[in-house]
């Protein structure tokens, strides 16, 4: 059995009042967060079974940082 790693992107909102978290496991398109760390924590929690890769983008949609979490790495 092969599991796929979930993929997410965190990017600044156009209104500059927070960050959007986008990913295939988010059912409503994107979620709004005030802090990048909150968006990354949600992605990690939401993908604790499969693991995930979170790309943090700047205002020009360029990747500035990548976080990766393996399945089972999440501490309850």
KEVEXDO-475589 format. One line per field, with one value per residue: residue number from 1; x, z, y of N, C-alpha, C in turn. Coordinates in pm, 1 decimal, padded with zeros to 6 digits. Example, Ala and Ser with C-alpha at 12.3 -4.5 7.8 and 13.67 -1.06 7.14 Angstrom:
sese: [1, 2]
npx: [01319.0, 01285.0]
npz: [00780.0, 00708.0]
npy: [-00569.0, -00225.0]
capx: [01230.0, 01367.0]
capz: [00780.0, 00714.0]
capy: [-00450.0, -00106.0]
cpx: [01320.0, 01290.0]
cpz: [00780.0, 00787.0]
cpy: [-00330.0, 00003.0]
END
This chain:
sese: [1, 2, 3, 4, 5, 6, 7, 8, 9, 10, 11, 12, 13, 14, 15, 16, 17, 18, 19, 20, 21, 22, 23, 24, 25, 26, 27, 28, 29, 30, 31, 32, 33, 34, 35, 36, 37, 38, 39, 40, 41, 42, 43, 44, 45, 46, 47, 48, 49, 50, 51, 52, 53, 54, 55, 56, 57, 58, 59, 60, 61, 62, 63, 64, 65, 66, 67, 68, 69, 70, 71, 72, 73, 74, 75, 76]
npx: [00083.1, 00063.2, 00113.6, 00030.4, 00191.0, 00045.9, -00011.5, 00043.1, -00000.4, 00107.5, 00025.8, 00056.8, -00233.0, -00410.2, -00510.3, -00333.1, -00371.1, -00315.4, -00278.6, -00333.2, -00413.8, -00379.1, -00479.6, -00516.7, -00661.9, -00825.8, -01149.6, -01298.0, -01161.3, -00966.6, -00813.9, -00811.5, -00552.7, -00398.1, -00130.2, 00163.9, 00266.1, 00041.5, -00109.3, 00064.2, 00072.2, -00195.8, -00203.4, -00016.1, -00146.1, -00385.8, -00289.8, -00174.3, -00178.3, -00092.2, 00129.8, 00291.8, 00372.3, 00456.7, 00455.5, 00581.1, 00496.4, 00594.6, 00474.9, 00490.3, 00437.7, 00655.5, 00845.5, 00960.4, 01022.4, 01016.2, 00835.7, 00839.7, 00662.8, 00662.8, 00454.0, 00304.9, 00477.2, 00361.3, 00312.2, 00092.8]
npz: [00000.0, -00092.0, 00025.6, -00041.0, -00014.1, 00123.7, -00021.1, 00028.7, 00009.3, 00132.9, 00121.5, 00105.7, 00169.2, -00068.5, 00038.0, 00237.2, 00504.4, 00641.6, 00579.2, 00321.6, 00321.3, 00101.9, -00050.2, -00162.5, 00018.4, 00148.1, 00170.8, 00098.6, -00077.0, 00022.0, 00335.6, 00583.1, 00768.7, 01040.0, 01108.6, 00964.3, 01088.3, 01212.6, 00994.5, 00887.2, 01101.8, 01103.8, 00853.8, 00901.1, 01111.6, 00983.1, 00798.5, 00930.2, 00901.5, 00639.9, 00605.6, 00497.1, 00264.2, 00278.8, 00108.9, 00138.6, 00018.8, -00134.1, -00197.4, -00471.3, -00558.6, -00539.1, -00412.7, -00088.7, 00131.7, 00247.6, 00419.3, 00549.8, 00660.1, 00791.9, 00776.1, 01079.4, 01232.7, 01383.9, 01704.0, 01958.7]
npy: [-00118.4, 00213.9, 00538.0, 00873.1, 01187.0, 01474.9, 01798.7, 02143.8, 02504.1, 02813.5, 03145.0, 03505.3, 03708.7, 03907.7, 04139.9, 04188.8, 04118.0, 03881.4, 03526.6, 03284.3, 02943.3, 02686.0, 02379.7, 02036.9, 01887.5, 02060.0, 02140.7, 02367.0, 02535.8, 02755.4, 02848.1, 03106.9, 03256.5, 03430.2, 03412.3, 03262.4, 03035.6, 02924.3, 02835.6, 02642.1, 02463.5, 02373.3, 02240.8, 02038.5, 01898.5, 01822.9, 01645.5, 01432.8, 01156.0, 01091.6, 01253.9, 01560.6, 01825.5, 02158.7, 02451.7, 02772.7, 03078.7, 03392.3, 03731.6, 03735.5, 03484.2, 03311.6, 03042.2, 03057.8, 02912.8, 02574.9, 02329.2, 02002.7, 01720.0, 01402.6, 01108.1, 01023.7, 01178.7, 01374.1, 01507.4, 01432.1]
capx: [00000.0, 00140.8, 00043.4, 00084.4, 00207.3, -00041.8, 00060.1, -00022.0, 00070.0, 00070.6, 00066.9, -00005.8, -00358.6, -00396.0, -00542.3, -00220.0, -00414.7, -00303.1, -00227.3, -00423.7, -00363.6, -00447.0, -00436.6, -00620.4, -00743.3, -00912.1, -01271.4, -01360.6, -01067.8, -00855.4, -00844.5, -00741.4, -00481.7, -00327.2, 00013.2, 00208.9, 00283.2, -00090.0, -00145.7, 00149.7, 00026.1, -00319.2, -00169.0, 00048.4, -00250.1, -00481.3, -00222.9, -00092.0, -00174.5, -00015.9, 00243.2, 00263.0, 00473.0, 00396.7, 00537.7, 00548.2, 00520.9, 00593.0, 00367.5, 00506.9, 00417.4, 00784.4, 00864.4, 01067.6, 01054.7, 00938.0, 00830.5, 00792.4, 00631.3, 00637.5, 00339.9, 00335.0, 00565.8, 00285.2, 00303.6, -00038.7]
capz: [00000.0, -00104.1, 00065.2, -00103.5, 00075.3, 00091.0, -00062.7, 00066.0, -00018.2, 00217.4, 00056.2, 00163.3, 00110.1, -00145.4, 00126.6, 00330.7, 00643.5, 00681.9, 00482.4, 00275.1, 00311.8, -00006.7, -00065.4, -00214.7, 00127.9, 00201.9, 00091.0, 00057.9, -00152.2, 00103.7, 00471.3, 00619.7, 00897.0, 01071.2, 01114.2, 00881.7, 01173.7, 01235.1, 00871.0, 00878.8, 01206.2, 01057.1, 00747.0, 00966.3, 01184.2, 00886.5, 00718.9, 01020.6, 00858.6, 00515.0, 00597.6, 00403.4, 00220.7, 00280.0, 00044.4, 00181.9, -00095.9, -00111.7, -00268.5, -00615.3, -00573.8, -00540.1, -00290.8, -00003.5, 00234.4, 00238.2, 00539.5, 00521.6, 00777.9, 00757.8, 00841.8, 01214.1, 01303.8, 01465.3, 01846.6, 02011.5]
capy: [00000.0, 00336.1, 00660.0, 00993.2, 01300.7, 01587.4, 01918.4, 02269.5, 02629.1, 02926.2, 03269.0, 03625.2, 03754.3, 04031.2, 04252.2, 04198.5, 04102.8, 03742.4, 03429.9, 03179.8, 02806.8, 02615.6, 02241.9, 01947.9, 01832.1, 02165.1, 02123.5, 02493.2, 02619.0, 02801.1, 02892.6, 03228.6, 03255.6, 03553.5, 03380.6, 03150.2, 02917.4, 02863.8, 02765.9, 02523.5, 02371.0, 02311.2, 02146.4, 01924.2, 01825.6, 01768.7, 01542.0, 01352.8, 01016.6, 01080.7, 01344.5, 01669.4, 01921.9, 02291.0, 02553.6, 02908.0, 03164.7, 03536.8, 03800.7, 03711.7, 03339.7, 03240.7, 02963.3, 03109.8, 02812.6, 02451.7, 02244.9, 01866.6, 01640.4, 01262.1, 01044.6, 00978.3, 01271.3, 01468.9, 01471.9, 01468.5]
cpx: [00087.6, 00057.3, 00110.0, 00091.3, 00115.3, 00041.8, -00022.7, 00064.9, 00016.4, 00118.6, -00006.4, -00136.8, -00333.8, -00423.5, -00435.1, -00259.5, -00411.7, -00253.5, -00335.0, -00349.7, -00446.8, -00393.3, -00550.9, -00708.3, -00832.9, -01035.5, -01331.4, -01262.3, -00947.3, -00905.6, -00758.5, -00679.2, -00410.2, -00175.3, 00045.6, 00216.7, 00150.2, -00134.9, -00065.0, 00105.7, -00102.8, -00290.3, -00105.4, -00055.8, -00343.7, -00422.3, -00137.3, -00082.9, -00084.0, 00114.2, 00210.7, 00387.4, 00401.0, 00496.3, 00489.6, 00592.8, 00526.0, 00482.6, 00376.1, 00490.9, 00547.1, 00799.4, 00983.8, 01110.0, 00964.6, 00949.2, 00780.2, 00773.9, 00599.1, 00515.8, 00384.2, 00427.4, 00491.2, 00277.7, 00169.9, -00026.2]
cpz: [00000.0, -00059.2, -00004.2, 00000.2, 00029.5, 00061.7, -00028.7, 00023.0, 00075.6, 00146.8, 00115.9, 00092.0, 00035.7, -00060.5, 00233.6, 00477.6, 00688.9, 00566.8, 00445.7, 00273.2, 00205.7, -00014.0, -00109.7, -00105.1, 00193.6, 00114.0, 00039.3, -00012.0, -00072.6, 00241.5, 00503.2, 00757.6, 00916.6, 01067.8, 01024.4, 00966.0, 01202.6, 01113.3, 00857.3, 00981.8, 01165.2, 00949.2, 00805.6, 01037.9, 01087.3, 00807.8, 00804.9, 00980.8, 00735.9, 00515.3, 00497.7, 00371.1, 00212.3, 00218.0, 00090.4, 00071.4, -00054.0, -00195.9, -00420.6, -00650.9, -00594.5, -00407.7, -00213.8, 00103.8, 00213.9, 00369.7, 00497.1, 00651.8, 00732.6, 00831.6, 00979.1, 01293.0, 01400.1, 01609.2, 01900.3, 02137.0]
cpy: [00124.9, 00455.2, 00778.2, 01104.7, 01413.5, 01711.4, 02043.0, 02387.1, 02736.4, 03051.8, 03387.9, 03658.0, 03885.0, 04154.5, 04274.1, 04184.7, 03957.7, 03657.2, 03329.5, 03047.2, 02736.8, 02474.1, 02154.0, 01888.8, 01936.6, 02172.8, 02253.9, 02587.2, 02663.0, 02844.7, 03014.3, 03213.9, 03387.6, 03531.8, 03261.7, 03023.0, 02848.3, 02783.7, 02636.2, 02419.9, 02300.4, 02207.7, 02020.5, 01837.7, 01754.4, 01651.8, 01450.0, 01206.6, 00999.9, 01158.2, 01454.5, 01750.8, 02056.4, 02388.9, 02690.2, 03002.6, 03311.3, 03599.7, 03785.6, 03563.6, 03262.2, 03167.2, 03019.4, 03010.4, 02691.2, 02375.0, 02107.5, 01791.5, 01499.3, 01209.4, 00994.8, 01069.6, 01362.6, 01419.5, 01521.0, 01544.5]
END
